[in-house]
């Protein structure tokens, strides 16, 4: 059995295309009010960083994917991507 290794995972969570993003729209409006013209759309998301241990990078990614499906992302309205760094 191999030893566990330390990994850092970065999860990017964004609303799916077509889902209304009121926070993004508020940011777009505020940018216009500050003189930043030409910003036609803003989508706001979140980044989650995790430090974890696993046997290898593939196992780490599989565990993080399970975390996303169960807690970190609302997969009905959000999409996510995972980076093992």
DAFENKA-V611321 format. One record per residue. N is the residue number from 1. RES is the residue in one letter. PSI is psi in whole degrees, 0 to 359 (NA if undefined). OMEGA is omega in radians with two decimals (none if undefined). BURIAL is I if it has 16 or more other C-alpha atoms within 10 Angstrom, else O. Layout:
# DAFENKA-V611321
n	res	psi	omega	burial
N	RES	PSI	OMEGA	BURIAL
N	RES	PSI	OMEGA	BURIAL
This chain:
# DAFENKA-V611321
n	res	psi	omega	burial
1	X	129	-3.10	O
2	X	156	-3.13	O
3	X	151	3.08	O
4	X	144	3.11	O
5	X	156	3.10	O
6	X	136	3.10	O
7	X	154	2.97	I
8	X	130	3.10	I
9	X	140	3.07	I
10	X	123	-3.13	I
11	X	126	3.08	I
12	X	122	-3.13	I
13	X	128	3.14	I
14	X	153	3.01	I
15	X	144	3.09	I
16	X	154	3.07	O
17	X	138	3.13	O
18	X	348	3.10	O
19	X	128	3.14	O
20	X	133	-3.13	O
21	X	83	-3.09	I
22	X	327	3.11	O
23	X	318	3.10	O
24	X	319	3.12	O
25	X	322	3.10	I
26	X	320	3.10	O
27	X	316	3.11	I
28	X	314	3.14	I
29	X	316	-3.13	I
30	X	321	3.10	O
31	X	318	3.08	O
32	X	319	3.12	O
33	X	335	3.11	O
34	X	5	3.08	O
35	X	5	3.11	O
36	X	88	-3.10	O
37	X	158	3.05	O
38	X	358	3.07	O
39	X	108	-3.04	O
40	X	334	-3.14	O
41	X	148	3.05	O
42	X	131	3.02	I
43	X	128	-3.12	I
44	X	141	3.11	O
45	X	198	3.12	O
46	X	154	3.06	O
47	X	131	3.12	O
48	X	126	3.08	O
49	X	134	-3.13	O
50	X	135	2.94	O
51	X	125	-3.11	O
52	X	166	3.06	O
53	X	146	3.11	I
54	X	167	-3.13	I
55	X	324	-3.13	O
56	X	174	-3.07	O
57	X	322	3.14	I
58	X	320	3.11	O
59	X	319	3.10	O
60	X	314	-3.14	I
61	X	320	3.12	I
62	X	320	3.12	O
63	X	317	3.14	O
64	X	321	3.09	I
65	X	318	3.09	I
66	X	320	3.09	O
67	X	319	3.13	O
68	X	314	-3.10	I
69	X	329	-3.07	O
70	X	334	-3.01	O
71	X	313	-2.91	O
72	X	335	3.13	I
73	X	143	3.00	I
74	X	95	-2.98	O
75	X	352	3.04	I
76	X	319	-3.07	O
77	X	353	-3.09	O
78	X	150	2.98	O
79	X	159	-3.14	I
80	X	157	3.00	I
81	X	152	-3.06	O
82	X	134	3.01	I
83	X	129	2.97	O
84	X	118	-3.06	I
85	X	NA	none	O
